Amino acid sequence: MINAERLLDTFLRYVQIDSESGHEKVMGETLVRDVKALGLEPITDKAGETFGSDGFNVFFRFPGTLPGDPFVLSAHMDTVVPGKGIRPFIEDGVIQSGPDTILGGDDKSGICGILEAITTILEKGLPHRTAEVVFSIGEEGGMRGAKAFDMGQLKSKRAFVLDSSGDVGKVIVGAPGQIKIFADVVGKRAHAGLAPEQGISAIQVAAKGIAKMNLLRIDEETTCNIGTIKAEYATNIVPDRVSLIAEVRSRNFDKLNAQAAHIKDCLQAACDEAGAKLEIELRTNYVSYKVDEESDTVKMVLDAAKRVGVKGFTTLGGGGSDANIFNRNGIEAVVLGTGMTKVHTTEETLKVENLNNIAELAFQLLTAE
Ligand SMILES: [Zn+2]
């Protein structure tokens, strides 16, 4: 149903617009122009200012007449590094880039799929459901655009985030949350040769705390790791400060918090025992979610996949995406495969067939009776 030639043209044009995270302005302006050309009304915001980006989220409504609740279609416009000067080419039906850059199918495949579906519907004057479209910035490295987006504008109760590797038909129904832990153990400085008994070794205290911790694989849905431990003193000084950075991930919100609390408790107990002080910050980067596989949200995608002629299936994701942010805001969100492969590497590719399929899938979601 969609126009494959136009879709490919748009995709090749978009990936050649540099839009590394924090530098999405030109891409945002392009989307505003292209959405206006469809006769729709894009709304921009100041989300970029919250993290030093020159870009902005682009939001618009696609009001329809078919019954059914409105839903969000979303994709992100920023890319990882190296994403400057991308030169795409096609070989055997596979879109690739030169060896020095990513392709940027993550996530311009999602953006193009959504826009081509809408363009086709408008062109043919087809009845469709109401959708709210969010093109975010700063997704890579912390979903900062989505976090700064005013979710209060949305009337939708569900969202489809077109932003996963894997063939079209893949539906990610759950993903972990993450807490980062920044901890400083503060002991007492003393001369290690003359009066060590007057000191409290922060290194020793931290070590005692760490030795008590459960780390790495906690259970099938929870992991925990210390990535940084820092202290550098002369050997004649009893060290009075050690800095640690750790992370916890879990698909289960309670386990996520419990593991973070466990890390804190181990350090606190070691500090209390030695008379040291603990300075600690638990920073929730994003919270986990799990969407019911029997939910209408999942069924809608599986039905749409069937009509496209691809195999629909559900799975769990390992990382964060804008779906974590939608879910946290009470909008049931799943992530859909767009066919991108080897994302975040210079070997990233995208099959033309998948590009067509993701546009068809968005089309089927929008026109489902
Ligand atoms: Zn992505």
Residues whose N, C-alpha, C, O or C-beta is under 5 A from the ligand:
A	BS01	ZN	D106 D107 D163
